[in-house]
Amino acid sequence: EEIAEAMSCPIGTVRSRIFRAREAVAEKLRPLLDTTADRRW
């Protein structure tokens, strides 16, 4: 809510963008996490 207020945009927009950003970060990290698991076993 604070972010939406500070940016003068709807809370739904903020939630949507945060959700997409988390997905993008997870997608970038997935290969790194997969190779680490392979090396361990």
PDB file of N, CA, C and O in Angstrom, chain B, residues numbered from 101:
ATOM      1  N   GLU B 101       0.827  -1.195   0.000  1.00  0.00           N
ATOM      2  CA  GLU B 101       0.000   0.000   0.000  1.00  0.00           C
ATOM      3  C   GLU B 101       0.868   1.255   0.000  1.00  0.00           C
ATOM      4  O   GLU B 101       0.556   2.240  -0.669  1.00  0.00           O
ATOM      5  N   GLU B 102       1.960   1.206   0.757  1.00  0.00           N
ATOM      6  CA  GLU B 102       2.855   2.367   0.794  1.00  0.00           C
ATOM      7  C   GLU B 102       3.474   2.626  -0.576  1.00  0.00           C
ATOM      8  O   GLU B 102       3.613   3.774  -0.996  1.00  0.00           O
ATOM      9  N   ILE B 103       3.838   1.560  -1.260  1.00  0.00           N
ATOM     10  CA  ILE B 103       4.432   1.711  -2.593  1.00  0.00           C
ATOM     11  C   ILE B 103       3.420   2.341  -3.542  1.00  0.00           C
ATOM     12  O   ILE B 103       3.749   3.259  -4.293  1.00  0.00           O
ATOM     13  N   ALA B 104       2.189   1.841  -3.504  1.00  0.00           N
ATOM     14  CA  ALA B 104       1.137   2.374  -4.376  1.00  0.00           C
ATOM     15  C   ALA B 104       0.916   3.859  -4.106  1.00  0.00           C
ATOM     16  O   ALA B 104       0.745   4.655  -5.029  1.00  0.00           O
ATOM     17  N   GLU B 105       0.923   4.209  -2.844  1.00  0.00           N
ATOM     18  CA  GLU B 105       0.745   5.618  -2.480  1.00  0.00           C
ATOM     19  C   GLU B 105       1.902   6.468  -2.990  1.00  0.00           C
ATOM     20  O   GLU B 105       1.693   7.529  -3.579  1.00  0.00           O
ATOM     21  N   ALA B 106       3.123   5.992  -2.758  1.00  0.00           N
ATOM     22  CA  ALA B 106       4.305   6.753  -3.157  1.00  0.00           C
ATOM     23  C   ALA B 106       4.388   6.918  -4.670  1.00  0.00           C
ATOM     24  O   ALA B 106       4.853   7.946  -5.163  1.00  0.00           O
ATOM     25  N   MET B 107       3.937   5.907  -5.403  1.00  0.00           N
ATOM     26  CA  MET B 107       4.012   5.953  -6.862  1.00  0.00           C
ATOM     27  C   MET B 107       2.734   6.479  -7.505  1.00  0.00           C
ATOM     28  O   MET B 107       2.663   6.627  -8.725  1.00  0.00           O
ATOM     29  N   SER B 108       1.744   6.756  -6.697  1.00  0.00           N
ATOM     30  CA  SER B 108       0.448   7.239  -7.194  1.00  0.00           C
ATOM     31  C   SER B 108      -0.144   6.309  -8.252  1.00  0.00           C
ATOM     32  O   SER B 108      -0.569   6.748  -9.321  1.00  0.00           O
ATOM     33  N   CYS B 109      -0.160   5.015  -7.929  1.00  0.00           N
ATOM     34  CA  CYS B 109      -0.769   4.047  -8.842  1.00  0.00           C
ATOM     35  C   CYS B 109      -1.592   3.049  -8.026  1.00  0.00           C
ATOM     36  O   CYS B 109      -1.406   2.941  -6.814  1.00  0.00           O
ATOM     37  N   PRO B 110      -2.489   2.327  -8.672  1.00  0.00           N
ATOM     38  CA  PRO B 110      -3.358   1.393  -7.960  1.00  0.00           C
ATOM     39  C   PRO B 110      -2.579   0.249  -7.305  1.00  0.00           C
ATOM     40  O   PRO B 110      -1.539  -0.175  -7.809  1.00  0.00           O
ATOM     41  N   ILE B 111      -3.091  -0.236  -6.191  1.00  0.00           N
ATOM     42  CA  ILE B 111      -2.453  -1.335  -5.462  1.00  0.00           C
ATOM     43  C   ILE B 111      -2.360  -2.585  -6.336  1.00  0.00           C
ATOM     44  O   ILE B 111      -1.396  -3.344  -6.232  1.00  0.00           O
ATOM     45  N   GLY B 112      -3.344  -2.800  -7.185  1.00  0.00           N
ATOM     46  CA  GLY B 112      -3.326  -3.956  -8.083  1.00  0.00           C
ATOM     47  C   GLY B 112      -2.134  -3.933  -9.029  1.00  0.00           C
ATOM     48  O   GLY B 112      -1.543  -4.972  -9.321  1.00  0.00           O
ATOM     49  N   THR B 113      -1.787  -2.754  -9.501  1.00  0.00           N
ATOM     50  CA  THR B 113      -0.630  -2.604 -10.387  1.00  0.00           C
ATOM     51  C   THR B 113       0.647  -2.958  -9.649  1.00  0.00           C
ATOM     52  O   THR B 113       1.507  -3.655 -10.187  1.00  0.00           O
ATOM     53  N   VAL B 114       0.772  -2.483  -8.427  1.00  0.00           N
ATOM     54  CA  VAL B 114       1.958  -2.766  -7.618  1.00  0.00           C
ATOM     55  C   VAL B 114       2.068  -4.265  -7.370  1.00  0.00           C
ATOM     56  O   VAL B 114       3.141  -4.845  -7.535  1.00  0.00           O
ATOM     57  N   ARG B 115       0.977  -4.887  -6.978  1.00  0.00           N
ATOM     58  CA  ARG B 115       0.998  -6.333  -6.706  1.00  0.00           C
ATOM     59  C   ARG B 115       1.364  -7.123  -7.949  1.00  0.00           C
ATOM     60  O   ARG B 115       2.139  -8.077  -7.882  1.00  0.00           O
ATOM     61  N   SER B 116       0.808  -6.727  -9.079  1.00  0.00           N
ATOM     62  CA  SER B 116       1.087  -7.410 -10.344  1.00  0.00           C
ATOM     63  C   SER B 116       2.566  -7.303 -10.709  1.00  0.00           C
ATOM     64  O   SER B 116       3.189  -8.288 -11.105  1.00  0.00           O
ATOM     65  N   ARG B 117       3.112  -6.114 -10.576  1.00  0.00           N
ATOM     66  CA  ARG B 117       4.520  -5.908 -10.936  1.00  0.00           C
ATOM     67  C   ARG B 117       5.453  -6.650  -9.992  1.00  0.00           C
ATOM     68  O   ARG B 117       6.468  -7.194 -10.427  1.00  0.00           O
ATOM     69  N   ILE B 118       5.123  -6.679  -8.706  1.00  0.00           N
ATOM     70  CA  ILE B 118       5.942  -7.422  -7.746  1.00  0.00           C
ATOM     71  C   ILE B 118       5.883  -8.915  -8.066  1.00  0.00           C
ATOM     72  O   ILE B 118       6.903  -9.602  -8.016  1.00  0.00           O
ATOM     73  N   PHE B 119       4.694  -9.417  -8.393  1.00  0.00           N
ATOM     74  CA  PHE B 119       4.531 -10.825  -8.741  1.00  0.00           C
ATOM     75  C   PHE B 119       5.389 -11.176  -9.955  1.00  0.00           C
ATOM     76  O   PHE B 119       6.098 -12.182  -9.954  1.00  0.00           O
ATOM     77  N   ARG B 120       5.318 -10.332 -10.996  1.00  0.00           N
ATOM     78  CA  ARG B 120       6.097 -10.593 -12.215  1.00  0.00           C
ATOM     79  C   ARG B 120       7.595 -10.497 -11.952  1.00  0.00           C
ATOM     80  O   ARG B 120       8.379 -11.259 -12.517  1.00  0.00           O
ATOM     81  N   ALA B 121       7.988  -9.569 -11.101  1.00  0.00           N
ATOM     82  CA  ALA B 121       9.410  -9.420 -10.775  1.00  0.00           C
ATOM     83  C   ALA B 121       9.925 -10.650 -10.041  1.00  0.00           C
ATOM     84  O   ALA B 121      11.029 -11.120 -10.317  1.00  0.00           O
ATOM     85  N   ARG B 122       9.137 -11.175  -9.111  1.00  0.00           N
ATOM     86  CA  ARG B 122       9.541 -12.392  -8.395  1.00  0.00           C
ATOM     87  C   ARG B 122       9.685 -13.567  -9.351  1.00  0.00           C
ATOM     88  O   ARG B 122      10.623 -14.355  -9.239  1.00  0.00           O
ATOM     89  N   GLU B 123       8.751 -13.681 -10.293  1.00  0.00           N
ATOM     90  CA  GLU B 123       8.835 -14.756 -11.293  1.00  0.00           C
ATOM     91  C   GLU B 123      10.095 -14.614 -12.141  1.00  0.00           C
ATOM     92  O   GLU B 123      10.761 -15.606 -12.436  1.00  0.00           O
ATOM     93  N   ALA B 124      10.419 -13.395 -12.530  1.00  0.00           N
ATOM     94  CA  ALA B 124      11.604 -13.157 -13.358  1.00  0.00           C
ATOM     95  C   ALA B 124      12.878 -13.523 -12.597  1.00  0.00           C
ATOM     96  O   ALA B 124      13.784 -14.133 -13.166  1.00  0.00           O
ATOM     97  N   VAL B 125      12.953 -13.160 -11.333  1.00  0.00           N
ATOM     98  CA  VAL B 125      14.120 -13.494 -10.513  1.00  0.00           C
ATOM     99  C   VAL B 125      14.230 -15.008 -10.363  1.00  0.00           C
ATOM    100  O   VAL B 125      15.319 -15.565 -10.500  1.00  0.00           O
ATOM    101  N   ALA B 126      13.118 -15.674 -10.084  1.00  0.00           N
ATOM    102  CA  ALA B 126      13.123 -17.132  -9.934  1.00  0.00           C
ATOM    103  C   ALA B 126      13.585 -17.805 -11.225  1.00  0.00           C
ATOM    104  O   ALA B 126      14.333 -18.782 -11.187  1.00  0.00           O
ATOM    105  N   GLU B 127      13.141 -17.282 -12.360  1.00  0.00           N
ATOM    106  CA  GLU B 127      13.526 -17.846 -13.661  1.00  0.00           C
ATOM    107  C   GLU B 127      15.030 -17.705 -13.886  1.00  0.00           C
ATOM    108  O   GLU B 127      15.669 -18.618 -14.411  1.00  0.00           O
ATOM    109  N   LYS B 128      15.593 -16.571 -13.493  1.00  0.00           N
ATOM    110  CA  LYS B 128      17.032 -16.352 -13.660  1.00  0.00           C
ATOM    111  C   LYS B 128      17.842 -17.231 -12.710  1.00  0.00           C
ATOM    112  O   LYS B 128      18.927 -17.689 -13.069  1.00  0.00           O
ATOM    113  N   LEU B 129      17.332 -17.470 -11.513  1.00  0.00           N
ATOM    114  CA  LEU B 129      18.066 -18.254 -10.521  1.00  0.00           C
ATOM    115  C   LEU B 129      17.944 -19.758 -10.733  1.00  0.00           C
ATOM    116  O   LEU B 129      18.812 -20.515 -10.299  1.00  0.00           O
ATOM    117  N   ARG B 130      16.888 -20.193 -11.389  1.00  0.00           N
ATOM    118  CA  ARG B 130      16.630 -21.626 -11.556  1.00  0.00           C
ATOM    119  C   ARG B 130      17.827 -22.387 -12.129  1.00  0.00           C
ATOM    120  O   ARG B 130      18.189 -23.426 -11.577  1.00  0.00           O
ATOM    121  N   PRO B 131      18.460 -21.919 -13.213  1.00  0.00           N
ATOM    122  CA  PRO B 131      19.617 -22.668 -13.738  1.00  0.00           C
ATOM    123  C   PRO B 131      20.764 -22.766 -12.733  1.00  0.00           C
ATOM    124  O   PRO B 131      21.445 -23.789 -12.666  1.00  0.00           O
ATOM    125  N   LEU B 132      20.972 -21.735 -11.974  1.00  0.00           N
ATOM    126  CA  LEU B 132      22.045 -21.758 -10.977  1.00  0.00           C
ATOM    127  C   LEU B 132      21.748 -22.769  -9.883  1.00  0.00           C
ATOM    128  O   LEU B 132      22.639 -23.491  -9.435  1.00  0.00           O
ATOM    129  N   LEU B 133      20.515 -22.816  -9.463  1.00  0.00           N
ATOM    130  CA  LEU B 133      20.130 -23.758  -8.414  1.00  0.00           C
ATOM    131  C   LEU B 133      20.160 -25.190  -8.931  1.00  0.00           C
ATOM    132  O   LEU B 133      20.539 -26.101  -8.194  1.00  0.00           O
ATOM    133  N   ASP B 134      19.773 -25.403 -10.170  1.00  0.00           N
ATOM    134  CA  ASP B 134      19.789 -26.743 -10.754  1.00  0.00           C
ATOM    135  C   ASP B 134      21.207 -27.282 -10.872  1.00  0.00           C
ATOM    136  O   ASP B 134      21.439 -28.450 -10.561  1.00  0.00           O
ATOM    137  N   THR B 135      22.164 -26.468 -11.310  1.00  0.00           N
ATOM    138  CA  THR B 135      23.534 -26.953 -11.469  1.00  0.00           C
ATOM    139  C   THR B 135      24.171 -27.218 -10.114  1.00  0.00           C
ATOM    140  O   THR B 135      24.968 -28.146  -9.983  1.00  0.00           O
ATOM    141  N   THR B 136      23.839 -26.429  -9.115  1.00  0.00           N
ATOM    142  CA  THR B 136      24.373 -26.654  -7.775  1.00  0.00           C
ATOM    143  C   THR B 136      23.894 -27.998  -7.246  1.00  0.00           C
ATOM    144  O   THR B 136      24.673 -28.737  -6.644  1.00  0.00           O
ATOM    145  N   ALA B 137      22.643 -28.320  -7.457  1.00  0.00           N
ATOM    146  CA  ALA B 137      22.085 -29.588  -6.984  1.00  0.00           C
ATOM    147  C   ALA B 137      22.748 -30.751  -7.707  1.00  0.00           C
ATOM    148  O   ALA B 137      23.005 -31.786  -7.091  1.00  0.00           O
ATOM    149  N   ASP B 138      23.032 -30.607  -8.998  1.00  0.00           N
ATOM    150  CA  ASP B 138      23.658 -31.687  -9.762  1.00  0.00           C
ATOM    151  C   ASP B 138      25.072 -31.971  -9.261  1.00  0.00           C
ATOM    152  O   ASP B 138      25.481 -33.129  -9.179  1.00  0.00           O
ATOM    153  N   ARG B 139      25.795 -30.950  -8.938  1.00  0.00           N
ATOM    154  CA  ARG B 139      27.170 -31.138  -8.466  1.00  0.00           C
ATOM    155  C   ARG B 139      27.214 -31.822  -7.108  1.00  0.00           C
ATOM    156  O   ARG B 139      28.140 -32.575  -6.808  1.00  0.00           O
ATOM    157  N   ARG B 140      26.211 -31.553  -6.299  1.00  0.00           N
ATOM    158  CA  ARG B 140      26.190 -32.123  -4.957  1.00  0.00           C
ATOM    159  C   ARG B 140      26.023 -33.626  -4.989  1.00  0.00           C
ATOM    160  O   ARG B 140      26.595 -34.329  -4.156  1.00  0.00           O
ATOM    161  N   TRP B 141      25.256 -34.129  -5.928  1.00  0.00           N
ATOM    162  CA  TRP B 141      24.976 -35.563  -5.957  1.00  0.00           C
ATOM    163  C   TRP B 141      25.899 -36.183  -6.945  1.00  0.00           C
ATOM    164  O   TRP B 141      25.857 -37.396  -7.151  1.00  0.00           O
TER     165      TRP B 141
END
